[in-house]
Amino acid sequence: MPNSTRVTEFLLTRFSDVWEFRVSHTLLFLLMYLATLIGNLLIVIIITVDQRLHTPMYYFILNLSVLDMCYISVTVPKACVIFLLNNRVISVAGCAAQIFLVVLCAYAELLLLTIMACDRYVAICQPLHYHVIMTPRVCVQMTLASVLSGLVYAGVHTGNTFRLSFCHSNVVHQFFCDIPSLLKLSCSDTFTNEIINFASATIVGGGCFSFITMSYIHIFSTVLKFPTRAERRKAFSTCIPHILIVIVFISSAAVVNLKPTFSSPLIQDMVISVFYSIVPPFLNPIIYSLRNKQIKEALRRVMRTLTFFKTFLLRF
């Protein structure tokens, strides 16, 4: 295009240029990042070590924890660098990689949350057929399907975004590269991209949300028929944490990705993006560990085993 320069790198945006705020934002993100890694890694170790947790429900929680560690690692380390240092630059290839990984992780997380709702539905509404339906092979196949389809989904959206020309500005109004922010910078016609993004997000997000909603309608109608309060409490305790994560994740992602690209205040979008890119991975280990009696008991058994081995080794 005349009178324009093709973009070769992008500049990410900080929440504030005030040094004190930048330090506080860095510390907050870094603490959330470390807590997420430690919490999810602890869940992975506990479920892997404890044979009693080798069930479909905890298999999906384990996969969710692994995915969350990858998901938050895509955005937070780079965000801490741009908050604390003056290095806001990200290459076009780095930006494309970040978009691909964010879309892949978000898509896979949404499908995994949907699969977990299906698992709870079968466990509560069809308990006699649970071990016939949710076999280890089926669980692995569903997990692989969510990841492989996520690779295709992320590849299509990343390629569709970077076929555009970027020649107006290189300032991405976000602390990580995302598709809505890049569409604002393009000097190409983005109407087709916006339609594809809106349609795919509506179909995938709306479809998963509808499936999860219908699953929990059947689950709650079944739980309310349980004869004792203890049984109802146990069933609700396995469902409510999952519902909280789904609501936070889907609602925040929908606000950012489904509205028109031209009508979005900068800080508001950045704050909302935190709720679908950082908060769910941070909350998952807290919710599933603090509200799950079996994981807490497994943690105690692991700690007792470690204490025993430590005492045994000190004697020698």
PETA-V928930 format. One record per residue. RES is the residue in three letters. PHI is phi in whole degrees, -180 to 180 (999 if undefined). OMEGA is omega as a letter, one per 40 degrees, with the letter a starting at -180 (NA if undefined). D_FIRST is the distance of its C-alpha to the first C-alpha in Angstrom with 2 decimals. Layout:
BEGIN
res=RES phi=PHI omega=OMEGA d_first=D_FIRST
res=RES phi=PHI omega=OMEGA d_first=D_FIRST
END
This chain:
BEGIN
res=MET phi=999 omega=i d_first=0.00
res=PRO phi=-69 omega=i d_first=3.81
res=ASN phi=57 omega=i d_first=6.61
res=SER phi=-148 omega=a d_first=5.99
res=THR phi=-120 omega=a d_first=7.97
res=ARG phi=-69 omega=a d_first=8.59
res=VAL phi=-75 omega=i d_first=11.97
res=THR phi=-113 omega=i d_first=14.98
res=GLU phi=-154 omega=a d_first=17.71
res=PHE phi=-119 omega=i d_first=18.72
res=LEU phi=-115 omega=i d_first=21.33
res=LEU phi=-80 omega=a d_first=24.03
res=THR phi=-113 omega=i d_first=25.97
res=ARG phi=-93 omega=i d_first=29.69
res=PHE phi=-68 omega=a d_first=32.06
res=SER phi=-154 omega=i d_first=33.09
res=ASP phi=-97 omega=i d_first=32.66
res=VAL phi=-76 omega=a d_first=36.42
res=TRP phi=-58 omega=a d_first=38.10
res=GLU phi=-62 omega=i d_first=41.11
res=PHE phi=-67 omega=i d_first=39.08
res=ARG phi=-63 omega=i d_first=36.91
res=VAL phi=-65 omega=a d_first=40.15
res=SER phi=-65 omega=i d_first=41.64
res=HIS phi=-65 omega=i d_first=38.59
res=THR phi=-63 omega=i d_first=38.69
res=LEU phi=-63 omega=i d_first=42.42
res=LEU phi=-63 omega=a d_first=42.15
res=PHE phi=-64 omega=a d_first=39.49
res=LEU phi=-67 omega=i d_first=41.39
res=LEU phi=-64 omega=i d_first=44.70
res=MET phi=-65 omega=a d_first=43.31
res=TYR phi=-65 omega=a d_first=41.78
res=LEU phi=-65 omega=i d_first=45.07
res=ALA phi=-63 omega=i d_first=47.11
res=THR phi=-65 omega=i d_first=44.98
res=LEU phi=-63 omega=a d_first=45.33
res=ILE phi=-65 omega=a d_first=49.05
res=GLY phi=-64 omega=a d_first=49.84
res=ASN phi=-69 omega=i d_first=48.07
res=LEU phi=-64 omega=i d_first=49.41
res=LEU phi=-64 omega=i d_first=52.88
res=ILE phi=-63 omega=i d_first=52.61
res=VAL phi=-60 omega=a d_first=51.55
res=ILE phi=-65 omega=a d_first=54.53
res=ILE phi=-61 omega=a d_first=57.00
res=ILE phi=-67 omega=i d_first=56.10
res=THR phi=-70 omega=a d_first=56.09
res=VAL phi=-78 omega=a d_first=59.42
res=ASP phi=-85 omega=a d_first=61.36
res=GLN phi=-64 omega=a d_first=62.51
res=ARG phi=-69 omega=a d_first=63.32
res=LEU phi=-99 omega=i d_first=59.64
res=HIS phi=-85 omega=i d_first=58.74
res=THR phi=-126 omega=i d_first=58.13
res=PRO phi=-55 omega=a d_first=55.08
res=MET phi=-59 omega=a d_first=54.45
res=TYR phi=-79 omega=i d_first=54.33
res=TYR phi=-63 omega=i d_first=52.45
res=PHE phi=-71 omega=i d_first=49.56
res=ILE phi=-63 omega=i d_first=49.92
res=LEU phi=-61 omega=i d_first=49.77
res=ASN phi=-64 omega=i d_first=46.57
res=LEU phi=-64 omega=i d_first=45.10
res=SER phi=-66 omega=i d_first=46.03
res=VAL phi=-62 omega=i d_first=44.40
res=LEU phi=-63 omega=a d_first=41.20
res=ASP phi=-65 omega=i d_first=41.25
res=MET phi=-64 omega=i d_first=41.58
res=CYS phi=-70 omega=a d_first=38.49
res=TYR phi=-60 omega=a d_first=36.58
res=ILE phi=-73 omega=i d_first=37.22
res=SER phi=-74 omega=i d_first=36.64
res=VAL phi=-72 omega=a d_first=32.98
res=THR phi=-111 omega=a d_first=32.12
res=VAL phi=-68 omega=i d_first=34.98
res=PRO phi=-57 omega=i d_first=35.22
res=LYS phi=-66 omega=i d_first=31.59
res=ALA phi=-63 omega=i d_first=32.02
res=CYS phi=-62 omega=i d_first=35.13
res=VAL phi=-65 omega=a d_first=33.32
res=ILE phi=-74 omega=i d_first=30.63
res=PHE phi=-70 omega=a d_first=33.40
res=LEU phi=-88 omega=a d_first=35.71
res=LEU phi=-106 omega=i d_first=33.59
res=ASN phi=-90 omega=a d_first=30.56
res=ASN phi=-86 omega=i d_first=28.69
res=ARG phi=-100 omega=a d_first=26.18
res=VAL phi=-80 omega=i d_first=23.74
res=ILE phi=-138 omega=a d_first=23.24
res=SER phi=-70 omega=i d_first=21.27
res=VAL phi=-61 omega=i d_first=18.90
res=ALA phi=-64 omega=i d_first=21.81
res=GLY phi=-65 omega=i d_first=24.27
res=CYS phi=-66 omega=i d_first=22.44
res=ALA phi=-63 omega=i d_first=22.31
res=ALA phi=-64 omega=i d_first=26.00
res=GLN phi=-66 omega=i d_first=26.91
res=ILE phi=-62 omega=a d_first=25.43
res=PHE phi=-59 omega=a d_first=27.18
res=LEU phi=-71 omega=i d_first=30.47
res=VAL phi=-64 omega=i d_first=30.43
res=VAL phi=-64 omega=i d_first=29.87
res=LEU phi=-60 omega=a d_first=32.47
res=CYS phi=-66 omega=i d_first=35.02
res=ALA phi=-65 omega=i d_first=34.60
res=TYR phi=-64 omega=a d_first=34.92
res=ALA phi=-64 omega=i d_first=37.90
res=GLU phi=-65 omega=i d_first=39.54
res=LEU phi=-63 omega=i d_first=39.36
res=LEU phi=-67 omega=i d_first=40.88
res=LEU phi=-68 omega=i d_first=43.47
res=LEU phi=-63 omega=i d_first=44.49
res=THR phi=-68 omega=i d_first=44.88
res=ILE phi=-63 omega=i d_first=47.00
res=MET phi=-65 omega=i d_first=49.11
res=ALA phi=-65 omega=i d_first=49.77
res=CYS phi=-63 omega=i d_first=50.88
res=ASP phi=-61 omega=i d_first=53.14
res=ARG phi=-66 omega=i d_first=54.74
res=TYR phi=-62 omega=a d_first=55.23
res=VAL phi=-66 omega=a d_first=57.09
res=ALA phi=-64 omega=a d_first=59.09
res=ILE phi=-94 omega=a d_first=60.30
res=CYS phi=-90 omega=i d_first=60.46
res=GLN phi=-133 omega=a d_first=61.54
res=PRO phi=-63 omega=a d_first=63.31
res=LEU phi=-71 omega=a d_first=65.63
res=HIS phi=-103 omega=a d_first=62.78
res=TYR phi=-59 omega=a d_first=60.58
res=HIS phi=-74 omega=i d_first=61.46
res=VAL phi=-83 omega=a d_first=61.21
res=ILE phi=-81 omega=a d_first=57.72
res=MET phi=-93 omega=i d_first=56.13
res=THR phi=-77 omega=i d_first=57.15
res=PRO phi=-55 omega=i d_first=55.59
res=ARG phi=-65 omega=i d_first=53.89
res=VAL phi=-64 omega=i d_first=52.32
res=CYS phi=-62 omega=i d_first=51.14
res=VAL phi=-65 omega=a d_first=49.47
res=GLN phi=-64 omega=i d_first=47.88
res=MET phi=-66 omega=i d_first=46.44
res=THR phi=-64 omega=i d_first=45.05
res=LEU phi=-63 omega=i d_first=43.47
res=ALA phi=-63 omega=i d_first=42.04
res=SER phi=-67 omega=a d_first=40.34
res=VAL phi=-73 omega=a d_first=38.78
res=LEU phi=-66 omega=i d_first=37.77
res=SER phi=-67 omega=i d_first=36.27
res=GLY phi=-65 omega=i d_first=34.45
res=LEU phi=-62 omega=i d_first=32.89
res=VAL phi=-67 omega=a d_first=31.57
res=TYR phi=-60 omega=a d_first=30.44
res=ALA phi=-66 omega=i d_first=28.64
res=GLY phi=-64 omega=i d_first=27.05
res=VAL phi=-64 omega=a d_first=25.70
res=HIS phi=-70 omega=i d_first=24.25
res=THR phi=-67 omega=i d_first=22.79
res=GLY phi=-63 omega=i d_first=21.17
res=ASN phi=-66 omega=i d_first=19.93
res=THR phi=-75 omega=a d_first=18.33
res=PHE phi=-89 omega=i d_first=16.68
res=ARG phi=-81 omega=i d_first=15.16
res=LEU phi=-77 omega=i d_first=12.57
res=SER phi=-98 omega=i d_first=9.38
res=PHE phi=-118 omega=a d_first=10.25
res=CYS phi=-142 omega=i d_first=8.03
res=HIS phi=-91 omega=a d_first=10.01
res=SER phi=-147 omega=i d_first=13.38
res=ASN phi=-116 omega=a d_first=15.56
res=VAL phi=-92 omega=i d_first=18.80
res=VAL phi=-85 omega=a d_first=20.45
res=HIS phi=-82 omega=a d_first=23.04
res=GLN phi=-168 omega=a d_first=25.69
res=PHE phi=-84 omega=i d_first=28.09
res=PHE phi=-149 omega=a d_first=26.91
res=CYS phi=-74 omega=i d_first=23.86
res=ASP phi=-136 omega=a d_first=24.18
res=ILE phi=-65 omega=a d_first=22.17
res=PRO phi=-57 omega=a d_first=22.27
res=SER phi=-68 omega=a d_first=21.01
res=LEU phi=-73 omega=i d_first=17.99
res=LEU phi=-63 omega=i d_first=17.09
res=LYS phi=-69 omega=a d_first=16.86
res=LEU phi=-92 omega=a d_first=14.15
res=SER phi=-78 omega=i d_first=11.82
res=CYS phi=-98 omega=i d_first=8.66
res=SER phi=-92 omega=i d_first=9.93
res=ASP phi=-76 omega=a d_first=13.03
res=THR phi=-101 omega=a d_first=15.89
res=PHE phi=-60 omega=a d_first=18.76
res=THR phi=-62 omega=i d_first=19.99
res=ASN phi=-60 omega=a d_first=20.01
res=GLU phi=-65 omega=i d_first=21.97
res=ILE phi=-66 omega=i d_first=24.38
res=ILE phi=-64 omega=i d_first=25.00
res=ASN phi=-62 omega=a d_first=25.54
res=PHE phi=-65 omega=a d_first=27.80
res=ALA phi=-65 omega=a d_first=29.74
res=SER phi=-67 omega=i d_first=30.32
res=ALA phi=-66 omega=i d_first=31.32
res=THR phi=-67 omega=a d_first=33.60
res=ILE phi=-67 omega=a d_first=35.20
res=VAL phi=-71 omega=a d_first=35.74
res=GLY phi=-66 omega=i d_first=36.52
res=GLY phi=-66 omega=i d_first=38.42
res=GLY phi=-64 omega=i d_first=40.28
res=CYS phi=-64 omega=a d_first=41.38
res=PHE phi=-64 omega=i d_first=42.35
res=SER phi=-64 omega=i d_first=44.34
res=PHE phi=-64 omega=i d_first=46.10
res=ILE phi=-63 omega=a d_first=46.96
res=THR phi=-62 omega=a d_first=48.21
res=MET phi=-65 omega=i d_first=50.40
res=SER phi=-61 omega=a d_first=51.73
res=TYR phi=-76 omega=i d_first=52.83
res=ILE phi=-63 omega=i d_first=54.36
res=HIS phi=-67 omega=a d_first=56.59
res=ILE phi=-62 omega=a d_first=57.19
res=PHE phi=-67 omega=i d_first=58.31
res=SER phi=-65 omega=i d_first=60.48
res=THR phi=-76 omega=a d_first=62.16
res=VAL phi=-62 omega=a d_first=62.53
res=LEU phi=-65 omega=i d_first=64.22
res=LYS phi=-92 omega=i d_first=66.89
res=PHE phi=-62 omega=a d_first=67.83
res=PRO phi=-72 omega=a d_first=71.49
res=THR phi=-114 omega=i d_first=71.26
res=ARG phi=-68 omega=a d_first=69.16
res=ALA phi=-63 omega=i d_first=68.66
res=GLU phi=-66 omega=i d_first=67.03
res=ARG phi=-65 omega=i d_first=64.73
res=ARG phi=-64 omega=a d_first=63.80
res=LYS phi=-64 omega=i d_first=63.04
res=ALA phi=-66 omega=i d_first=60.80
res=PHE phi=-64 omega=a d_first=58.92
res=SER phi=-65 omega=i d_first=58.47
res=THR phi=-87 omega=a d_first=56.52
res=CYS phi=-99 omega=a d_first=54.31
res=ILE phi=-61 omega=i d_first=53.47
res=PRO phi=-58 omega=i d_first=51.51
res=HIS phi=-64 omega=i d_first=49.33
res=ILE phi=-64 omega=i d_first=48.73
res=LEU phi=-61 omega=i d_first=47.73
res=ILE phi=-63 omega=a d_first=45.09
res=VAL phi=-62 omega=a d_first=43.71
res=ILE phi=-64 omega=i d_first=43.49
res=VAL phi=-62 omega=a d_first=41.73
res=PHE phi=-67 omega=a d_first=39.27
res=ILE phi=-71 omega=a d_first=38.34
res=SER phi=-65 omega=a d_first=38.33
res=SER phi=-69 omega=i d_first=36.06
res=ALA phi=-65 omega=a d_first=33.60
res=ALA phi=-67 omega=a d_first=33.58
res=VAL phi=-61 omega=a d_first=32.92
res=VAL phi=-77 omega=a d_first=29.78
res=ASN phi=-96 omega=a d_first=28.35
res=LEU phi=-100 omega=i d_first=29.45
res=LYS phi=-88 omega=a d_first=28.38
res=PRO phi=-58 omega=a d_first=25.07
res=THR phi=-67 omega=a d_first=22.39
res=PHE phi=-86 omega=a d_first=22.01
res=SER phi=-113 omega=a d_first=25.77
res=SER phi=-151 omega=i d_first=26.76
res=PRO phi=-60 omega=a d_first=28.29
res=LEU phi=-60 omega=a d_first=27.31
res=ILE phi=-62 omega=a d_first=30.84
res=GLN phi=-61 omega=i d_first=32.20
res=ASP phi=-64 omega=a d_first=29.77
res=MET phi=-65 omega=i d_first=30.47
res=VAL phi=-67 omega=a d_first=34.20
res=ILE phi=-64 omega=i d_first=34.17
res=SER phi=-61 omega=i d_first=32.28
res=VAL phi=-61 omega=a d_first=35.24
res=PHE phi=-75 omega=i d_first=37.52
res=TYR phi=-113 omega=a d_first=36.03
res=SER phi=-105 omega=a d_first=34.91
res=ILE phi=-123 omega=a d_first=37.82
res=VAL phi=-64 omega=i d_first=40.70
res=PRO phi=-59 omega=i d_first=41.67
res=PRO phi=-60 omega=i d_first=42.01
res=PHE phi=-72 omega=a d_first=43.93
res=LEU phi=-80 omega=a d_first=46.21
res=ASN phi=-53 omega=a d_first=47.05
res=PRO phi=-66 omega=i d_first=49.54
res=ILE phi=-65 omega=a d_first=51.07
res=ILE phi=-67 omega=a d_first=51.65
res=TYR phi=-74 omega=a d_first=52.84
res=SER phi=-88 omega=a d_first=55.04
res=LEU phi=-78 omega=a d_first=56.59
res=ARG phi=-100 omega=a d_first=57.25
res=ASN phi=-106 omega=a d_first=58.21
res=LYS phi=-66 omega=a d_first=61.86
res=GLN phi=-68 omega=i d_first=61.70
res=ILE phi=-68 omega=i d_first=58.95
res=LYS phi=-65 omega=i d_first=60.94
res=GLU phi=-67 omega=i d_first=64.07
res=ALA phi=-64 omega=i d_first=62.29
res=LEU phi=-62 omega=i d_first=61.00
res=ARG phi=-63 omega=i d_first=64.61
res=ARG phi=-65 omega=i d_first=65.83
res=VAL phi=-64 omega=i d_first=63.22
res=MET phi=-65 omega=i d_first=64.14
res=ARG phi=-64 omega=i d_first=67.84
res=THR phi=-65 omega=i d_first=67.24
res=LEU phi=-64 omega=i d_first=65.33
res=THR phi=-64 omega=i d_first=68.11
res=PHE phi=-62 omega=a d_first=70.72
res=PHE phi=-65 omega=i d_first=69.06
res=LYS phi=-65 omega=i d_first=68.62
res=THR phi=-64 omega=a d_first=72.32
res=PHE phi=-63 omega=a d_first=73.34
res=LEU phi=-70 omega=i d_first=71.43
res=LEU phi=-66 omega=i d_first=72.81
res=ARG phi=-68 omega=a d_first=76.33
res=PHE phi=-109 omega=NA d_first=75.75
END
